[in-house]
Amino acid sequence: MTVIGRFAPSPTGPLHAGSVVAALASWLDARARRGRWLVRIEDVDTPRCSAQAEAQILQQLAALQLLPDEPPLRQSGRSALYDAALQRLTDAGLAYPCGCTRKEIEGTLRAAGVLHERHGERVYPGTCRAGLQGRASRAWRLHTEAVGSSVINWIDRRLGQQQQDVAQEVGDFVLRRADGLWAYQLAVVVDDAEQGITDVVRGEDLADNTARQILLHRALGLPTPAYLHTPLVLAADGQKLSKQNGAAAIDTSRPLMVLTEAAKHLGLPDPPGWAPPMHAGAAESTGSLSDALSWWTGAWAQRWCEGPRRTLA
């Protein structure tokens, strides 16, 4: 089986140190197995995305010599595939329209004595499972308990044994949003399957999405990839480094230094002969970027590619 990995940035801003860690890890994982590496532009949330940010991301990847094996794919042109997947789920009785507003959901949960914790999930109470009761449809949801067991067990290649009861801990999650845009969960599952992705390597902040995506893979009868979630790069305040909290764009004039820092965060050794610049205006040490990438590919293979690639426990 040919290993196919992918890096899937959202074009809402340039790559920062955290996103470079995910990009390098997914590239190394595919290269260490002599596989293919793809770039997918996740611009399904069109109001927040821009062509300028996409161009900048692709330029940054090129400067780092992280080049995909085929032209990037864009979610914004794949609505027909997502619509077909939603129709399949609906026909099978696994998806239903929802007329609830966020305020109504919170009111129902509050009346049931369920308090929402900061950063926690608002577990949908299933209000519209039995029908809209005269209300207009706003969104579409997956009927998590109709798929089969909603308890998902899987093995993350870095984090180990994982388990989540999607019905109890998440509820019937959204497949198509009230504003008509496709939800991330449906789009990523359809795209990973259509592109033949065998290994998803991404940041640990997305690990909580994995159970939902495996449940969707099952509901659509699609193969489930293996998962590896990389450690997060944190800001000075301890929060995840992200575009939302103003993370600085990487300096592509020093690609070897950028990648060396990313590799170090992944627990990989410095390439032979590497020494950081003595001051801000100094040139990088000798040694080519391609040689460093080859060195890290071997180190990654020894650390992450020698054991069995299991997905489901």
Phi and psi restraints in degrees (value plus and minus 20) as a CYANA .aco file:
   2 THR   PHI     -96.1   -56.1
   2 THR   PSI     105.5   145.5
   3 VAL   PHI     -94.9   -54.9
   3 VAL   PSI     112.3   152.3
   4 ILE   PHI    -149.5  -109.5
   4 ILE   PSI      99.0   139.0
   5 GLY   PHI    -131.5   -91.5
   5 GLY   PSI     153.8   193.8
   6 ARG   PHI    -175.4  -135.4
   6 ARG   PSI     134.0   174.0
   7 PHE   PHI    -139.5   -99.5
   7 PHE   PSI     108.3   148.3
   8 ALA   PHI    -148.8  -108.8
   8 ALA   PSI      56.8    96.8
   9 PRO   PHI     -98.7   -58.7
   9 PRO   PSI     132.1   172.1
  10 SER   PHI    -113.9   -73.9
  10 SER   PSI     108.3   148.3
  11 PRO   PHI    -100.7   -60.7
  11 PRO   PSI      44.1    84.1
  12 THR   PHI    -128.8   -88.8
  12 THR   PSI     -16.4    23.6
  13 GLY   PHI     148.0   188.0
  13 GLY   PSI     153.4   193.4
  14 PRO   PHI     -93.3   -53.3
  14 PRO   PSI     146.2   186.2
  15 LEU   PHI     -87.1   -47.1
  15 LEU   PSI     119.6   159.6
  16 HIS   PHI    -138.2   -98.2
  16 HIS   PSI    -195.6  -155.6
  17 ALA   PHI     -79.2   -39.2
  17 ALA   PSI     -56.8   -16.8
  18 GLY   PHI     -87.5   -47.5
  18 GLY   PSI     -63.3   -23.3
  19 SER   PHI     -91.2   -51.2
  19 SER   PSI     -48.2    -8.2
  20 VAL   PHI     -87.3   -47.3
  20 VAL   PSI     -56.1   -16.1
  21 VAL   PHI     -78.8   -38.8
  21 VAL   PSI     -66.7   -26.7
  22 ALA   PHI     -85.4   -45.4
  22 ALA   PSI     -61.3   -21.3
  23 ALA   PHI     -84.0   -44.0
  23 ALA   PSI     -67.0   -27.0
  24 LEU   PHI     -83.2   -43.2
  24 LEU   PSI     -63.8   -23.8
  25 ALA   PHI     -81.7   -41.7
  25 ALA   PSI     -63.9   -23.9
  26 SER   PHI     -88.9   -48.9
  26 SER   PSI     -57.0   -17.0
  27 TRP   PHI     -84.4   -44.4
  27 TRP   PSI     -67.6   -27.6
  28 LEU   PHI     -82.1   -42.1
  28 LEU   PSI     -59.9   -19.9
  29 ASP   PHI     -83.2   -43.2
  29 ASP   PSI     -62.2   -22.2
  30 ALA   PHI     -89.5   -49.5
  30 ALA   PSI     -63.8   -23.8
  31 ARG   PHI     -87.6   -47.6
  31 ARG   PSI     -55.4   -15.4
  32 ALA   PHI     -85.3   -45.3
  32 ALA   PSI     -42.6    -2.6
  33 ARG   PHI    -125.3   -85.3
  33 ARG   PSI      -6.0    34.0
  34 ARG   PHI      34.4    74.4
  34 ARG   PSI      19.9    59.9
  35 GLY   PHI    -121.4   -81.4
  35 GLY   PSI    -184.7  -144.7
  36 ARG   PHI    -129.7   -89.7
  36 ARG   PSI     128.8   168.8
  37 TRP   PHI    -147.0  -107.0
  37 TRP   PSI     106.8   146.8
  38 LEU   PHI    -137.1   -97.1
  38 LEU   PSI     135.6   175.6
  39 VAL   PHI    -136.6   -96.6
  39 VAL   PSI     106.9   146.9
  40 ARG   PHI    -140.0  -100.0
  40 ARG   PSI     104.3   144.3
  41 ILE   PHI    -106.7   -66.7
  41 ILE   PSI      90.1   130.1
  42 GLU   PHI    -109.7   -69.7
  42 GLU   PSI      59.2    99.2
  43 ASP   PHI    -126.1   -86.1
  43 ASP   PSI      10.4    50.4
  44 VAL   PHI     -85.5   -45.5
  44 VAL   PSI     -48.5    -8.5
  45 ASP   PHI    -107.7   -67.7
  45 ASP   PSI      52.8    92.8
  46 THR   PHI     -76.6   -36.6
  46 THR   PSI     -57.0   -17.0
  47 PRO   PHI     -81.7   -41.7
  47 PRO   PSI     -45.3    -5.3
  48 ARG   PHI    -116.1   -76.1
  48 ARG   PSI     -26.9    13.1
  49 CYS   PHI    -124.8   -84.8
  49 CYS   PSI     138.5   178.5
  50 SER   PHI    -165.6  -125.6
  50 SER   PSI     130.6   170.6
  51 ALA   PHI     -86.0   -46.0
  51 ALA   PSI     -51.8   -11.8
  52 GLN   PHI     -84.2   -44.2
  52 GLN   PSI     -63.9   -23.9
  53 ALA   PHI     -86.2   -46.2
  53 ALA   PSI     -58.8   -18.8
  54 GLU   PHI     -81.0   -41.0
  54 GLU   PSI     -66.6   -26.6
  55 ALA   PHI     -81.6   -41.6
  55 ALA   PSI     -58.8   -18.8
  56 GLN   PHI     -86.6   -46.6
  56 GLN   PSI     -61.2   -21.2
  57 ILE   PHI     -81.6   -41.6
  57 ILE   PSI     -65.7   -25.7
  58 LEU   PHI     -85.2   -45.2
  58 LEU   PSI     -56.2   -16.2
  59 GLN   PHI     -86.1   -46.1
  59 GLN   PSI     -59.9   -19.9
  60 GLN   PHI     -84.1   -44.1
  60 GLN   PSI     -64.5   -24.5
  61 LEU   PHI     -81.2   -41.2
  61 LEU   PSI     -61.2   -21.2
  62 ALA   PHI     -83.8   -43.8
  62 ALA   PSI     -59.9   -19.9
  63 ALA   PHI     -84.7   -44.7
  63 ALA   PSI     -49.4    -9.4
  64 LEU   PHI    -107.4   -67.4
  64 LEU   PSI     -20.3    19.7
  65 GLN   PHI      42.6    82.6
  65 GLN   PSI       8.0    48.0
  66 LEU   PHI    -117.7   -77.7
  66 LEU   PSI      64.5   104.5
  67 LEU   PHI    -124.5   -84.5
  67 LEU   PSI     110.4   150.4
  68 PRO   PHI     -93.9   -53.9
  68 PRO   PSI     141.3   181.3
  69 ASP   PHI    -106.6   -66.6
  69 ASP   PSI     -23.2    16.8
  70 GLU   PHI    -175.9  -135.9
  70 GLU   PSI     144.8   184.8
  71 PRO   PHI     -77.1   -37.1
  71 PRO   PSI     126.7   166.7
  72 PRO   PHI     -79.5   -39.5
  72 PRO   PSI     126.0   166.0
  73 LEU   PHI    -121.5   -81.5
  73 LEU   PSI     121.9   161.9
  74 ARG   PHI    -136.5   -96.5
  74 ARG   PSI     109.2   149.2
  75 GLN   PHI     -84.5   -44.5
  75 GLN   PSI     -49.5    -9.5
  76 SER   PHI     -81.9   -41.9
  76 SER   PSI     -37.8     2.2
  77 GLY   PHI    -123.7   -83.7
  77 GLY   PSI      -3.4    36.6
  78 ARG   PHI    -140.2  -100.2
  78 ARG   PSI       3.4    43.4
  79 SER   PHI     -79.1   -39.1
  79 SER   PSI     -55.5   -15.5
  80 ALA   PHI     -82.4   -42.4
  80 ALA   PSI     -57.1   -17.1
  81 LEU   PHI     -87.5   -47.5
  81 LEU   PSI     -60.7   -20.7
  82 TYR   PHI     -87.4   -47.4
  82 TYR   PSI     -59.5   -19.5
  83 ASP   PHI     -83.1   -43.1
  83 ASP   PSI     -60.6   -20.6
  84 ALA   PHI     -84.8   -44.8
  84 ALA   PSI     -59.3   -19.3
  85 ALA   PHI     -85.6   -45.6
  85 ALA   PSI     -62.8   -22.8
  86 LEU   PHI     -83.2   -43.2
  86 LEU   PSI     -58.3   -18.3
  87 GLN   PHI     -84.8   -44.8
  87 GLN   PSI     -60.0   -20.0
  88 ARG   PHI     -81.1   -41.1
  88 ARG   PSI     -63.3   -23.3
  89 LEU   PHI     -85.6   -45.6
  89 LEU   PSI     -61.1   -21.1
  90 THR   PHI     -84.9   -44.9
  90 THR   PSI     -65.6   -25.6
  91 ASP   PHI     -81.2   -41.2
  91 ASP   PSI     -50.9   -10.9
  92 ALA   PHI    -107.0   -67.0
  92 ALA   PSI     -18.5    21.5
  93 GLY   PHI      55.1    95.1
  93 GLY   PSI       2.4    42.4
  94 LEU   PHI    -125.5   -85.5
  94 LEU   PSI     -23.1    16.9
  95 ALA   PHI    -158.5  -118.5
  95 ALA   PSI     130.1   170.1
  96 TYR   PHI    -168.8  -128.8
  96 TYR   PSI     135.6   175.6
  97 PRO   PHI     -97.2   -57.2
  97 PRO   PSI     128.0   168.0
  98 CYS   PHI    -147.4  -107.4
  98 CYS   PSI     113.3   153.3
  99 GLY   PHI    -126.7   -86.7
  99 GLY   PSI     -11.7    28.3
 100 CYS   PHI     -98.5   -58.5
 100 CYS   PSI     119.9   159.9
 101 THR   PHI    -109.9   -69.9
 101 THR   PSI     144.9   184.9
 102 ARG   PHI     -81.0   -41.0
 102 ARG   PSI     -58.5   -18.5
 103 LYS   PHI     -82.9   -42.9
 103 LYS   PSI     -61.0   -21.0
 104 GLU   PHI     -86.2   -46.2
 104 GLU   PSI     -59.9   -19.9
 105 ILE   PHI     -83.0   -43.0
 105 ILE   PSI     -64.7   -24.7
 106 GLU   PHI     -83.4   -43.4
 106 GLU   PSI     -57.9   -17.9
 107 GLY   PHI     -84.7   -44.7
 107 GLY   PSI     -61.8   -21.8
 108 THR   PHI     -84.0   -44.0
 108 THR   PSI     -63.2   -23.2
 109 LEU   PHI     -86.1   -46.1
 109 LEU   PSI     -60.4   -20.4
 110 ARG   PHI     -84.6   -44.6
 110 ARG   PSI     -61.0   -21.0
 111 ALA   PHI     -83.9   -43.9
 111 ALA   PSI     -47.9    -7.9
 112 ALA   PHI    -107.0   -67.0
 112 ALA   PSI     -17.2    22.8
 113 GLY   PHI      60.3   100.3
 113 GLY   PSI      -2.5    37.5
 114 VAL   PHI    -117.0   -77.0
 114 VAL   PSI      95.9   135.9
 115 LEU   PHI    -116.2   -76.2
 115 LEU   PSI     117.8   157.8
 116 HIS   PHI    -105.2   -65.2
 116 HIS   PSI     103.0   143.0
 117 GLU   PHI    -105.9   -65.9
 117 GLU   PSI     126.4   166.4
 118 ARG   PHI     -78.4   -38.4
 118 ARG   PSI     111.5   151.5
 119 HIS   PHI      50.5    90.5
 119 HIS   PSI     -18.4    21.6
 120 GLY   PHI    -108.5   -68.5
 120 GLY   PSI     148.3   188.3
 121 GLU   PHI     -98.7   -58.7
 121 GLU   PSI     121.9   161.9
 122 ARG   PHI    -110.1   -70.1
 122 ARG   PSI      81.0   121.0
 123 VAL   PHI     -91.0   -51.0
 123 VAL   PSI      94.6   134.6
 124 TYR   PHI     -82.0   -42.0
 124 TYR   PSI     109.2   149.2
 125 PRO   PHI    -100.5   -60.5
 125 PRO   PSI     -16.7    23.3
 126 GLY   PHI      59.5    99.5
 126 GLY   PSI       3.8    43.8
 127 THR   PHI     -75.2   -35.2
 127 THR   PSI     -61.6   -21.6
 128 CYS   PHI    -118.6   -78.6
 128 CYS   PSI     -10.5    29.5
 129 ARG   PHI     -77.8   -37.8
 129 ARG   PSI     -57.0   -17.0
 130 ALA   PHI    -109.7   -69.7
 130 ALA   PSI     -15.4    24.6
 131 GLY   PHI     106.8   146.8
 131 GLY   PSI     146.1   186.1
 132 LEU   PHI     -99.2   -59.2
 132 LEU   PSI     -36.8     3.2
 133 GLN   PHI      33.6    73.6
 133 GLN   PSI      27.0    67.0
 134 GLY   PHI      66.1   106.1
 134 GLY   PSI     -26.6    13.4
 135 ARG   PHI    -107.3   -67.3
 135 ARG   PSI     137.9   177.9
 136 ALA   PHI     -96.7   -56.7
 136 ALA   PSI     125.3   165.3
 137 SER   PHI     -90.7   -50.7
 137 SER   PSI     113.9   153.9
 138 ARG   PHI    -131.5   -91.5
 138 ARG   PSI     -69.7   -29.7
 139 ALA   PHI    -152.5  -112.5
 139 ALA   PSI     155.7   195.7
 140 TRP   PHI    -143.6  -103.6
 140 TRP   PSI     118.8   158.8
 141 ARG   PHI    -146.4  -106.4
 141 ARG   PSI     134.4   174.4
 142 LEU   PHI    -105.4   -65.4
 142 LEU   PSI     110.5   150.5
 143 HIS   PHI    -100.5   -60.5
 143 HIS   PSI      73.3   113.3
 144 THR   PHI     -83.5   -43.5
 144 THR   PSI     -51.7   -11.7
 145 GLU   PHI    -103.0   -63.0
 145 GLU   PSI     -33.2     6.8
 146 ALA   PHI    -104.6   -64.6
 146 ALA   PSI     -36.3     3.7
 147 VAL   PHI     -91.5   -51.5
 147 VAL   PSI     -47.6    -7.6
 148 GLY   PHI     117.9   157.9
 148 GLY   PSI    -168.3  -128.3
 149 SER   PHI     -85.3   -45.3
 149 SER   PSI     110.0   150.0
 150 SER   PHI    -109.3   -69.3
 150 SER   PSI     -19.9    20.1
 151 VAL   PHI    -104.0   -64.0
 151 VAL   PSI      93.8   133.8
 152 ILE   PHI    -126.7   -86.7
 152 ILE   PSI     103.8   143.8
 153 ASN   PHI    -131.4   -91.4
 153 ASN   PSI     112.3   152.3
 154 TRP   PHI    -170.0  -130.0
 154 TRP   PSI     145.0   185.0
 155 ILE   PHI    -134.7   -94.7
 155 ILE   PSI      94.4   134.4
 156 ASP   PHI    -102.3   -62.3
 156 ASP   PSI     115.4   155.4
 157 ARG   PHI     -84.3   -44.3
 157 ARG   PSI     -41.9    -1.9
 158 ARG   PHI    -128.1   -88.1
 158 ARG   PSI     -62.7   -22.7
 159 LEU   PHI    -105.3   -65.3
 159 LEU   PSI     -34.7     5.3
 160 GLY   PHI      64.5   104.5
 160 GLY   PSI    -172.3  -132.3
 161 GLN   PHI     -82.5   -42.5
 161 GLN   PSI     111.1   151.1
 162 GLN   PHI    -152.1  -112.1
 162 GLN   PSI     130.8   170.8
 163 GLN   PHI    -170.4  -130.4
 163 GLN   PSI     121.5   161.5
 164 GLN   PHI    -171.0  -131.0
 164 GLN   PSI     115.1   155.1
 165 ASP   PHI    -113.1   -73.1
 165 ASP   PSI      80.8   120.8
 166 VAL   PHI     -83.0   -43.0
 166 VAL   PSI     -61.6   -21.6
 167 ALA   PHI     -81.3   -41.3
 167 ALA   PSI     -60.3   -20.3
 168 GLN   PHI    -104.9   -64.9
 168 GLN   PSI     -53.9   -13.9
 169 GLU   PHI    -118.5   -78.5
 169 GLU   PSI     -38.0     2.0
 170 VAL   PHI    -145.5  -105.5
 170 VAL   PSI     -63.6   -23.6
 171 GLY   PHI      68.0   108.0
 171 GLY   PSI    -192.8  -152.8
 172 ASP   PHI     -92.2   -52.2
 172 ASP   PSI      80.4   120.4
 173 PHE   PHI    -103.5   -63.5
 173 PHE   PSI     141.5   181.5
 174 VAL   PHI     -97.8   -57.8
 174 VAL   PSI     116.4   156.4
 175 LEU   PHI    -125.2   -85.2
 175 LEU   PSI     -56.1   -16.1
 176 ARG   PHI    -154.2  -114.2
 176 ARG   PSI     110.1   150.1
 177 ARG   PHI     -98.5   -58.5
 177 ARG   PSI     146.2   186.2
 178 ALA   PHI     -85.2   -45.2
 178 ALA   PSI     -45.0    -5.0
 179 ASP   PHI    -105.3   -65.3
 179 ASP   PSI     -14.5    25.5
 180 GLY   PHI      70.6   110.6
 180 GLY   PSI     -29.7    10.3
 181 LEU   PHI     -99.5   -59.5
 181 LEU   PSI     131.1   171.1
 182 TRP   PHI     -96.0   -56.0
 182 TRP   PSI     119.3   159.3
 183 ALA   PHI     -93.7   -53.7
 183 ALA   PSI     129.8   169.8
 184 TYR   PHI     -74.8   -34.8
 184 TYR   PSI     -63.3   -23.3
 185 GLN   PHI     -78.8   -38.8
 185 GLN   PSI     -66.5   -26.5
 186 LEU   PHI     -88.8   -48.8
 186 LEU   PSI     -65.5   -25.5
 187 ALA   PHI     -81.1   -41.1
 187 ALA   PSI     -63.6   -23.6
 188 VAL   PHI     -89.3   -49.3
 188 VAL   PSI     -55.8   -15.8
 189 VAL   PHI     -87.9   -47.9
 189 VAL   PSI     -65.9   -25.9
 190 VAL   PHI     -82.2   -42.2
 190 VAL   PSI     -64.0   -24.0
 191 ASP   PHI     -87.6   -47.6
 191 ASP   PSI     -63.7   -23.7
 192 ASP   PHI     -80.4   -40.4
 192 ASP   PSI     -60.9   -20.9
 193 ALA   PHI     -89.5   -49.5
 193 ALA   PSI     -63.8   -23.8
 194 GLU   PHI     -87.2   -47.2
 194 GLU   PSI     -51.3   -11.3
 195 GLN   PHI    -108.2   -68.2
 195 GLN   PSI     -23.0    17.0
 196 GLY   PHI      52.0    92.0
 196 GLY   PSI       8.7    48.7
 197 ILE   PHI     -84.9   -44.9
 197 ILE   PSI     105.4   145.4
 198 THR   PHI    -119.8   -79.8
 198 THR   PSI     -47.1    -7.1
 199 ASP   PHI    -157.8  -117.8
 199 ASP   PSI     100.1   140.1
 200 VAL   PHI    -120.5   -80.5
 200 VAL   PSI      96.2   136.2
 201 VAL   PHI    -137.5   -97.5
 201 VAL   PSI      97.8   137.8
 202 ARG   PHI    -175.4  -135.4
 202 ARG   PSI     156.9   196.9
 203 GLY   PHI     -88.7   -48.7
 203 GLY   PSI     132.4   172.4
 204 GLU   PHI     -83.5   -43.5
 204 GLU   PSI     -41.2    -1.2
 205 ASP   PHI     -84.7   -44.7
 205 ASP   PSI     -38.5     1.5
 206 LEU   PHI    -116.5   -76.5
 206 LEU   PSI     -18.9    21.1
 207 ALA   PHI     -80.7   -40.7
 207 ALA   PSI     -54.4   -14.4
 208 ASP   PHI     -88.0   -48.0
 208 ASP   PSI     -37.6     2.4
 209 ASN   PHI    -100.2   -60.2
 209 ASN   PSI     -35.2     4.8
 210 THR   PHI     -82.3   -42.3
 210 THR   PSI     -64.2   -24.2
 211 ALA   PHI     -80.9   -40.9
 211 ALA   PSI     -62.1   -22.1
 212 ARG   PHI     -80.3   -40.3
 212 ARG   PSI     -61.6   -21.6
 213 GLN   PHI     -91.1   -51.1
 213 GLN   PSI     -58.2   -18.2
 214 ILE   PHI     -83.8   -43.8
 214 ILE   PSI     -60.7   -20.7
 215 LEU   PHI     -81.3   -41.3
 215 LEU   PSI     -59.8   -19.8
 216 LEU   PHI     -87.9   -47.9
 216 LEU   PSI     -59.5   -19.5
 217 HIS   PHI     -75.5   -35.5
 217 HIS   PSI     -64.9   -24.9
 218 ARG   PHI     -85.1   -45.1
 218 ARG   PSI     -64.3   -24.3
 219 ALA   PHI     -81.5   -41.5
 219 ALA   PSI     -55.0   -15.0
 220 LEU   PHI    -113.3   -73.3
 220 LEU   PSI     -20.4    19.6
 221 GLY   PHI      47.6    87.6
 221 GLY   PSI      15.6    55.6
 222 LEU   PHI    -127.2   -87.2
 222 LEU   PSI     131.2   171.2
 223 PRO   PHI     -86.7   -46.7
 223 PRO   PSI     128.1   168.1
 224 THR   PHI    -120.7   -80.7
 224 THR   PSI     107.4   147.4
 225 PRO   PHI     -95.0   -55.0
 225 PRO   PSI     149.2   189.2
 226 ALA   PHI    -103.6   -63.6
 226 ALA   PSI     134.3   174.3
 227 TYR   PHI    -146.3  -106.3
 227 TYR   PSI     121.4   161.4
 228 LEU   PHI    -160.8  -120.8
 228 LEU   PSI     101.3   141.3
 229 HIS   PHI    -127.9   -87.9
 229 HIS   PSI     103.0   143.0
 230 THR   PHI    -103.5   -63.5
 230 THR   PSI     135.0   175.0
 231 PRO   PHI     -84.8   -44.8
 231 PRO   PSI     126.2   166.2
 232 LEU   PHI    -101.6   -61.6
 232 LEU   PSI     130.4   170.4
 233 VAL   PHI    -112.4   -72.4
 233 VAL   PSI     106.4   146.4
 234 LEU   PHI    -124.7   -84.7
 234 LEU   PSI     127.7   167.7
 235 ALA   PHI     -98.2   -58.2
 235 ALA   PSI     156.3   196.3
 236 ALA   PHI     -80.9   -40.9
 236 ALA   PSI     -48.2    -8.2
 237 ASP   PHI    -107.0   -67.0
 237 ASP   PSI     -14.6    25.4
 238 GLY   PHI      67.5   107.5
 238 GLY   PSI     -24.6    15.4
 239 GLN   PHI    -103.8   -63.8
 239 GLN   PSI     137.4   177.4
 240 LYS   PHI     -79.6   -39.6
 240 LYS   PSI     113.6   153.6
 241 LEU   PHI     -87.1   -47.1
 241 LEU   PSI     105.4   145.4
 242 SER   PHI    -174.8  -134.8
 242 SER   PSI     146.9   186.9
 243 LYS   PHI     -84.6   -44.6
 243 LYS   PSI     -53.1   -13.1
 244 GLN   PHI     -85.0   -45.0
 244 GLN   PSI     -51.6   -11.6
 245 ASN   PHI    -122.0   -82.0
 245 ASN   PSI       3.1    43.1
 246 GLY   PHI      58.5    98.5
 246 GLY   PSI      10.1    50.1
 247 ALA   PHI     -80.0   -40.0
 247 ALA   PSI     115.9   155.9
 248 ALA   PHI     -92.6   -52.6
 248 ALA   PSI     125.0   165.0
 249 ALA   PHI     -87.0   -47.0
 249 ALA   PSI     128.3   168.3
 250 ILE   PHI     -87.8   -47.8
 250 ILE   PSI     133.7   173.7
 251 ASP   PHI    -112.3   -72.3
 251 ASP   PSI      77.2   117.2
 252 THR   PHI     -95.5   -55.5
 252 THR   PSI     -23.2    16.8
 253 SER   PHI     -94.3   -54.3
 253 SER   PSI     -33.4     6.6
 254 ARG   PHI    -148.6  -108.6
 254 ARG   PSI      45.9    85.9
 255 PRO   PHI     -82.4   -42.4
 255 PRO   PSI     -56.1   -16.1
 256 LEU   PHI     -86.6   -46.6
 256 LEU   PSI     -58.5   -18.5
 257 MET   PHI     -87.5   -47.5
 257 MET   PSI     -61.2   -21.2
 258 VAL   PHI     -80.3   -40.3
 258 VAL   PSI     -67.4   -27.4
 259 LEU   PHI     -91.2   -51.2
 259 LEU   PSI     -53.6   -13.6
 260 THR   PHI     -84.2   -44.2
 260 THR   PSI     -60.6   -20.6
 261 GLU   PHI     -85.2   -45.2
 261 GLU   PSI     -60.8   -20.8
 262 ALA   PHI     -84.8   -44.8
 262 ALA   PSI     -63.6   -23.6
 263 ALA   PHI     -82.7   -42.7
 263 ALA   PSI     -60.2   -20.2
 264 LYS   PHI     -81.7   -41.7
 264 LYS   PSI     -59.1   -19.1
 265 HIS   PHI     -85.2   -45.2
 265 HIS   PSI     -47.6    -7.6
 266 LEU   PHI    -106.7   -66.7
 266 LEU   PSI     -16.3    23.7
 267 GLY   PHI      60.0   100.0
 267 GLY   PSI       0.3    40.3
 268 LEU   PHI    -119.2   -79.2
 268 LEU   PSI     129.1   169.1
 269 PRO   PHI     -93.6   -53.6
 269 PRO   PSI     138.1   178.1
 270 ASP   PHI     -84.6   -44.6
 270 ASP   PSI     127.5   167.5
 271 PRO   PHI     -88.4   -48.4
 271 PRO   PSI     135.1   175.1
 272 PRO   PHI     -76.1   -36.1
 272 PRO   PSI     114.9   154.9
 273 GLY   PHI      60.7   100.7
 273 GLY   PSI     -17.9    22.1
 274 TRP   PHI     -94.5   -54.5
 274 TRP   PSI     114.7   154.7
 275 ALA   PHI    -162.7  -122.7
 275 ALA   PSI     112.9   152.9
 276 PRO   PHI     -85.9   -45.9
 276 PRO   PSI     131.1   171.1
 277 PRO   PHI     -77.5   -37.5
 277 PRO   PSI     123.7   163.7
 278 MET   PHI     -90.7   -50.7
 278 MET   PSI     -50.0   -10.0
 279 HIS   PHI    -174.0  -134.0
 279 HIS   PSI     154.9   194.9
 280 ALA   PHI     -78.3   -38.3
 280 ALA   PSI     -54.7   -14.7
 281 GLY   PHI    -112.1   -72.1
 281 GLY   PSI     -21.6    18.4
 282 ALA   PHI     -95.4   -55.4
 282 ALA   PSI     131.9   171.9
 283 ALA   PHI     -99.0   -59.0
 283 ALA   PSI     139.7   179.7
 284 GLU   PHI     -89.4   -49.4
 284 GLU   PSI     137.8   177.8
 285 SER   PHI     -87.6   -47.6
 285 SER   PSI     143.9   183.9
 286 THR   PHI     -87.3   -47.3
 286 THR   PSI     137.8   177.8
 287 GLY   PHI     102.3   142.3
 287 GLY   PSI     112.5   152.5
 288 SER   PHI    -104.8   -64.8
 288 SER   PSI     134.4   174.4
 289 LEU   PHI     -84.1   -44.1
 289 LEU   PSI     -59.5   -19.5
 290 SER   PHI     -85.2   -45.2
 290 SER   PSI     -57.2   -17.2
 291 ASP   PHI     -84.9   -44.9
 291 ASP   PSI     -60.8   -20.8
 292 ALA   PHI     -83.9   -43.9
 292 ALA   PSI     -63.0   -23.0
 293 LEU   PHI     -83.1   -43.1
 293 LEU   PSI     -58.5   -18.5
 294 SER   PHI     -84.4   -44.4
 294 SER   PSI     -60.9   -20.9
 295 TRP   PHI     -81.3   -41.3
 295 TRP   PSI     -67.1   -27.1
 296 TRP   PHI     -88.5   -48.5
 296 TRP   PSI     -51.3   -11.3
 297 THR   PHI     -81.6   -41.6
 297 THR   PSI     -63.0   -23.0
 298 GLY   PHI     -84.9   -44.9
 298 GLY   PSI     -60.7   -20.7
 299 ALA   PHI     -86.0   -46.0
 299 ALA   PSI     -59.1   -19.1
 300 TRP   PHI     -85.2   -45.2
 300 TRP   PSI     -62.7   -22.7
 301 ALA   PHI     -78.6   -38.6
 301 ALA   PSI     -62.9   -22.9
 302 GLN   PHI     -85.6   -45.6
 302 GLN   PSI     -55.0   -15.0
 303 ARG   PHI    -106.0   -66.0
 303 ARG   PSI     -58.0   -18.0
 304 TRP   PHI    -141.6  -101.6
 304 TRP   PSI     -27.0    13.0
 305 CYS   PHI    -135.8   -95.8
 305 CYS   PSI     -14.5    25.5
 306 GLU   PHI    -111.8   -71.8
 306 GLU   PSI     -42.9    -2.9
 307 GLY   PHI    -109.5   -69.5
 307 GLY   PSI     156.7   196.7
 308 PRO   PHI     -88.7   -48.7
 308 PRO   PSI     122.1   162.1
 309 ARG   PHI    -112.8   -72.8
 309 ARG   PSI      61.0   101.0
 310 ARG   PHI    -115.6   -75.6
 310 ARG   PSI     125.4   165.4
 311 THR   PHI    -130.3   -90.3
 311 THR   PSI     -75.7   -35.7
 312 LEU   PHI    -115.9   -75.9
 312 LEU   PSI     119.5   159.5
